[in-house]
Amino acid sequence: MPQYEEMYYKLFNAVTDAIEALKTAQKEVEDMYIKNKEEKSE
């Protein structure tokens, strides 16, 4: 019989890691955008 609990946690952790990676990338890009916008206005 498959280990459903182990499979669930593995998938849950992978999804959580992916969400965190996307959040980090979004914040970095937003910071880059703000910095670029500020440099152009100077």
PyMOL Python script that loads the backbone (N, CA, C, O; Angstrom):
from pymol import cmd

cmd.read_pdbstr("""\
ATOM      1  N   MET A   1       0.845  -1.187   0.000  1.00  0.00           N
ATOM      2  CA  MET A   1       0.000   0.000   0.000  1.00  0.00           C
ATOM      3  C   MET A   1       0.889   1.250   0.000  1.00  0.00           C
ATOM      4  O   MET A   1       1.856   1.319   0.760  1.00  0.00           O
ATOM      5  N   PRO A   2       0.570   2.236  -0.845  1.00  0.00           N
ATOM      6  CA  PRO A   2       1.377   3.446  -0.919  1.00  0.00           C
ATOM      7  C   PRO A   2       1.400   4.205   0.417  1.00  0.00           C
ATOM      8  O   PRO A   2       0.455   4.150   1.203  1.00  0.00           O
ATOM      9  N   GLN A   3       2.480   4.894   0.636  1.00  0.00           N
ATOM     10  CA  GLN A   3       2.633   5.714   1.839  1.00  0.00           C
ATOM     11  C   GLN A   3       2.037   7.103   1.558  1.00  0.00           C
ATOM     12  O   GLN A   3       2.766   8.047   1.252  1.00  0.00           O
ATOM     13  N   TYR A   4       0.714   7.213   1.665  1.00  0.00           N
ATOM     14  CA  TYR A   4       0.039   8.458   1.294  1.00  0.00           C
ATOM     15  C   TYR A   4       0.481   9.640   2.141  1.00  0.00           C
ATOM     16  O   TYR A   4       0.628  10.746   1.621  1.00  0.00           O
ATOM     17  N   GLU A   5       0.695   9.432   3.423  1.00  0.00           N
ATOM     18  CA  GLU A   5       1.113  10.537   4.275  1.00  0.00           C
ATOM     19  C   GLU A   5       2.481  11.056   3.835  1.00  0.00           C
ATOM     20  O   GLU A   5       2.682  12.268   3.744  1.00  0.00           O
ATOM     21  N   GLU A   6       3.407  10.167   3.565  1.00  0.00           N
ATOM     22  CA  GLU A   6       4.744  10.566   3.106  1.00  0.00           C
ATOM     23  C   GLU A   6       4.654  11.288   1.764  1.00  0.00           C
ATOM     24  O   GLU A   6       5.329  12.295   1.550  1.00  0.00           O
ATOM     25  N   MET A   7       3.822  10.776   0.863  1.00  0.00           N
ATOM     26  CA  MET A   7       3.654  11.389  -0.452  1.00  0.00           C
ATOM     27  C   MET A   7       3.045  12.787  -0.315  1.00  0.00           C
ATOM     28  O   MET A   7       3.478  13.725  -0.986  1.00  0.00           O
ATOM     29  N   TYR A   8       2.048  12.922   0.548  1.00  0.00           N
ATOM     30  CA  TYR A   8       1.392  14.211   0.762  1.00  0.00           C
ATOM     31  C   TYR A   8       2.394  15.241   1.277  1.00  0.00           C
ATOM     32  O   TYR A   8       2.469  16.353   0.755  1.00  0.00           O
ATOM     33  N   TYR A   9       3.166  14.871   2.301  1.00  0.00           N
ATOM     34  CA  TYR A   9       4.112  15.816   2.875  1.00  0.00           C
ATOM     35  C   TYR A   9       5.206  16.203   1.884  1.00  0.00           C
ATOM     36  O   TYR A   9       5.642  17.354   1.862  1.00  0.00           O
ATOM     37  N   LYS A  10       5.642  15.273   1.083  1.00  0.00           N
ATOM     38  CA  LYS A  10       6.661  15.583   0.074  1.00  0.00           C
ATOM     39  C   LYS A  10       6.113  16.600  -0.926  1.00  0.00           C
ATOM     40  O   LYS A  10       6.790  17.572  -1.260  1.00  0.00           O
ATOM     41  N   LEU A  11       4.900  16.379  -1.398  1.00  0.00           N
ATOM     42  CA  LEU A  11       4.284  17.304  -2.340  1.00  0.00           C
ATOM     43  C   LEU A  11       4.004  18.650  -1.685  1.00  0.00           C
ATOM     44  O   LEU A  11       4.269  19.694  -2.281  1.00  0.00           O
ATOM     45  N   PHE A  12       3.474  18.639  -0.469  1.00  0.00           N
ATOM     46  CA  PHE A  12       3.179  19.874   0.254  1.00  0.00           C
ATOM     47  C   PHE A  12       4.441  20.709   0.421  1.00  0.00           C
ATOM     48  O   PHE A  12       4.418  21.918   0.191  1.00  0.00           O
ATOM     49  N   ASN A  13       5.536  20.079   0.817  1.00  0.00           N
ATOM     50  CA  ASN A  13       6.792  20.805   1.007  1.00  0.00           C
ATOM     51  C   ASN A  13       7.315  21.371  -0.306  1.00  0.00           C
ATOM     52  O   ASN A  13       7.832  22.488  -0.330  1.00  0.00           O
ATOM     53  N   ALA A  14       7.191  20.631  -1.385  1.00  0.00           N
ATOM     54  CA  ALA A  14       7.642  21.117  -2.689  1.00  0.00           C
ATOM     55  C   ALA A  14       6.807  22.319  -3.137  1.00  0.00           C
ATOM     56  O   ALA A  14       7.351  23.294  -3.656  1.00  0.00           O
ATOM     57  N   VAL A  15       5.512  22.252  -2.942  1.00  0.00           N
ATOM     58  CA  VAL A  15       4.632  23.360  -3.315  1.00  0.00           C
ATOM     59  C   VAL A  15       4.950  24.587  -2.460  1.00  0.00           C
ATOM     60  O   VAL A  15       5.025  25.703  -2.976  1.00  0.00           O
ATOM     61  N   THR A  16       5.135  24.382  -1.167  1.00  0.00           N
ATOM     62  CA  THR A  16       5.474  25.482  -0.271  1.00  0.00           C
ATOM     63  C   THR A  16       6.796  26.131  -0.680  1.00  0.00           C
ATOM     64  O   THR A  16       6.904  27.357  -0.700  1.00  0.00           O
ATOM     65  N   ASP A  17       7.797  25.317  -1.005  1.00  0.00           N
ATOM     66  CA  ASP A  17       9.082  25.853  -1.455  1.00  0.00           C
ATOM     67  C   ASP A  17       8.918  26.658  -2.744  1.00  0.00           C
ATOM     68  O   ASP A  17       9.529  27.716  -2.898  1.00  0.00           O
ATOM     69  N   ALA A  18       8.107  26.166  -3.655  1.00  0.00           N
ATOM     70  CA  ALA A  18       7.891  26.870  -4.923  1.00  0.00           C
ATOM     71  C   ALA A  18       7.202  28.217  -4.684  1.00  0.00           C
ATOM     72  O   ALA A  18       7.568  29.216  -5.303  1.00  0.00           O
ATOM     73  N   ILE A  19       6.227  28.247  -3.807  1.00  0.00           N
ATOM     74  CA  ILE A  19       5.533  29.501  -3.493  1.00  0.00           C
ATOM     75  C   ILE A  19       6.502  30.501  -2.886  1.00  0.00           C
ATOM     76  O   ILE A  19       6.496  31.675  -3.257  1.00  0.00           O
ATOM     77  N   GLU A  20       7.322  30.056  -1.969  1.00  0.00           N
ATOM     78  CA  GLU A  20       8.302  30.949  -1.344  1.00  0.00           C
ATOM     79  C   GLU A  20       9.311  31.468  -2.369  1.00  0.00           C
ATOM     80  O   GLU A  20       9.704  32.634  -2.315  1.00  0.00           O
ATOM     81  N   ALA A  21       9.729  30.616  -3.298  1.00  0.00           N
ATOM     82  CA  ALA A  21      10.660  31.046  -4.348  1.00  0.00           C
ATOM     83  C   ALA A  21      10.014  32.111  -5.234  1.00  0.00           C
ATOM     84  O   ALA A  21      10.670  33.081  -5.613  1.00  0.00           O
ATOM     85  N   LEU A  22       8.746  31.938  -5.561  1.00  0.00           N
ATOM     86  CA  LEU A  22       8.043  32.926  -6.378  1.00  0.00           C
ATOM     87  C   LEU A  22       7.873  34.244  -5.629  1.00  0.00           C
ATOM     88  O   LEU A  22       8.025  35.314  -6.218  1.00  0.00           O
ATOM     89  N   LYS A  23       7.563  34.177  -4.345  1.00  0.00           N
ATOM     90  CA  LYS A  23       7.440  35.395  -3.535  1.00  0.00           C
ATOM     91  C   LYS A  23       8.767  36.149  -3.489  1.00  0.00           C
ATOM     92  O   LYS A  23       8.799  37.372  -3.620  1.00  0.00           O
ATOM     93  N   THR A  24       9.848  35.416  -3.305  1.00  0.00           N
ATOM     94  CA  THR A  24      11.174  36.034  -3.253  1.00  0.00           C
ATOM     95  C   THR A  24      11.511  36.693  -4.581  1.00  0.00           C
ATOM     96  O   THR A  24      11.995  37.824  -4.612  1.00  0.00           O
ATOM     97  N   ALA A  25      11.257  35.995  -5.668  1.00  0.00           N
ATOM     98  CA  ALA A  25      11.530  36.547  -6.997  1.00  0.00           C
ATOM     99  C   ALA A  25      10.687  37.793  -7.246  1.00  0.00           C
ATOM    100  O   ALA A  25      11.185  38.776  -7.796  1.00  0.00           O
ATOM    101  N   GLN A  26       9.428  37.764  -6.850  1.00  0.00           N
ATOM    102  CA  GLN A  26       8.559  38.921  -7.039  1.00  0.00           C
ATOM    103  C   GLN A  26       9.088  40.122  -6.256  1.00  0.00           C
ATOM    104  O   GLN A  26       9.138  41.230  -6.790  1.00  0.00           O
ATOM    105  N   LYS A  27       9.479  39.919  -5.008  1.00  0.00           N
ATOM    106  CA  LYS A  27      10.003  41.017  -4.202  1.00  0.00           C
ATOM    107  C   LYS A  27      11.286  41.577  -4.807  1.00  0.00           C
ATOM    108  O   LYS A  27      11.468  42.794  -4.851  1.00  0.00           O
ATOM    109  N   GLU A  28      12.174  40.706  -5.273  1.00  0.00           N
ATOM    110  CA  GLU A  28      13.419  41.169  -5.887  1.00  0.00           C
ATOM    111  C   GLU A  28      13.150  42.011  -7.127  1.00  0.00           C
ATOM    112  O   GLU A  28      13.784  43.047  -7.331  1.00  0.00           O
ATOM    113  N   VAL A  29      12.211  41.565  -7.955  1.00  0.00           N
ATOM    114  CA  VAL A  29      11.889  42.305  -9.176  1.00  0.00           C
ATOM    115  C   VAL A  29      11.223  43.641  -8.836  1.00  0.00           C
ATOM    116  O   VAL A  29      11.507  44.655  -9.473  1.00  0.00           O
ATOM    117  N   GLU A  30      10.344  43.642  -7.838  1.00  0.00           N
ATOM    118  CA  GLU A  30       9.725  44.905  -7.424  1.00  0.00           C
ATOM    119  C   GLU A  30      10.782  45.883  -6.924  1.00  0.00           C
ATOM    120  O   GLU A  30      10.731  47.069  -7.247  1.00  0.00           O
ATOM    121  N   ASP A  31      11.743  45.390  -6.134  1.00  0.00           N
ATOM    122  CA  ASP A  31      12.822  46.252  -5.648  1.00  0.00           C
ATOM    123  C   ASP A  31      13.658  46.781  -6.801  1.00  0.00           C
ATOM    124  O   ASP A  31      14.051  47.948  -6.795  1.00  0.00           O
ATOM    125  N   MET A  32      13.937  45.936  -7.797  1.00  0.00           N
ATOM    126  CA  MET A  32      14.691  46.359  -8.975  1.00  0.00           C
ATOM    127  C   MET A  32      13.936  47.458  -9.721  1.00  0.00           C
ATOM    128  O   MET A  32      14.537  48.440 -10.158  1.00  0.00           O
ATOM    129  N   TYR A  33      12.636  47.295  -9.865  1.00  0.00           N
ATOM    130  CA  TYR A  33      11.803  48.261 -10.566  1.00  0.00           C
ATOM    131  C   TYR A  33      11.833  49.609  -9.847  1.00  0.00           C
ATOM    132  O   TYR A  33      12.010  50.655 -10.472  1.00  0.00           O
ATOM    133  N   ILE A  34      11.657  49.567  -8.521  1.00  0.00           N
ATOM    134  CA  ILE A  34      11.652  50.807  -7.735  1.00  0.00           C
ATOM    135  C   ILE A  34      13.008  51.501  -7.835  1.00  0.00           C
ATOM    136  O   ILE A  34      13.074  52.715  -8.025  1.00  0.00           O
ATOM    137  N   LYS A  35      14.083  50.735  -7.707  1.00  0.00           N
ATOM    138  CA  LYS A  35      15.426  51.310  -7.792  1.00  0.00           C
ATOM    139  C   LYS A  35      15.656  51.942  -9.160  1.00  0.00           C
ATOM    140  O   LYS A  35      16.196  53.044  -9.251  1.00  0.00           O
ATOM    141  N   ASN A  36      15.251  51.255 -10.217  1.00  0.00           N
ATOM    142  CA  ASN A  36      15.427  51.769 -11.570  1.00  0.00           C
ATOM    143  C   ASN A  36      14.614  53.044 -11.767  1.00  0.00           C
ATOM    144  O   ASN A  36      15.089  53.998 -12.384  1.00  0.00           O
ATOM    145  N   LYS A  37      13.401  53.062 -11.248  1.00  0.00           N
ATOM    146  CA  LYS A  37      12.527  54.227 -11.385  1.00  0.00           C
ATOM    147  C   LYS A  37      13.132  55.419 -10.647  1.00  0.00           C
ATOM    148  O   LYS A  37      13.089  56.545 -11.142  1.00  0.00           O
ATOM    149  N   GLU A  38      13.698  55.171  -9.458  1.00  0.00           N
ATOM    150  CA  GLU A  38      14.311  56.249  -8.687  1.00  0.00           C
ATOM    151  C   GLU A  38      15.548  56.797  -9.394  1.00  0.00           C
ATOM    152  O   GLU A  38      15.775  58.007  -9.400  1.00  0.00           O
ATOM    153  N   GLU A  39      16.353  55.908  -9.994  1.00  0.00           N
ATOM    154  CA  GLU A  39      17.557  56.357 -10.708  1.00  0.00           C
ATOM    155  C   GLU A  39      17.206  57.225 -11.919  1.00  0.00           C
ATOM    156  O   GLU A  39      17.917  58.187 -12.209  1.00  0.00           O
ATOM    157  N   LYS A  40      16.141  56.907 -12.616  1.00  0.00           N
ATOM    158  CA  LYS A  40      15.754  57.670 -13.789  1.00  0.00           C
ATOM    159  C   LYS A  40      15.186  59.037 -13.407  1.00  0.00           C
ATOM    160  O   LYS A  40      15.273  59.976 -14.198  1.00  0.00           O
ATOM    161  N   SER A  41      14.609  59.166 -12.218  1.00  0.00           N
ATOM    162  CA  SER A  41      14.013  60.435 -11.819  1.00  0.00           C
ATOM    163  C   SER A  41      15.048  61.406 -11.264  1.00  0.00           C
ATOM    164  O   SER A  41      14.737  62.578 -11.049  1.00  0.00           O
ATOM    165  N   GLU A  42      16.264  60.944 -11.031  1.00  0.00           N
ATOM    166  CA  GLU A  42      17.294  61.838 -10.486  1.00  0.00           C
ATOM    167  C   GLU A  42      17.939  62.697 -11.541  1.00  0.00           C
ATOM    168  O   GLU A  42      18.822  63.497 -11.231  1.00  0.00           O
TER     169      GLU A  42
END
""", "prot")
cmd.dss("prot")
cmd.show_as("cartoon", "prot")
cmd.util.cbc("prot")
cmd.orient("prot")
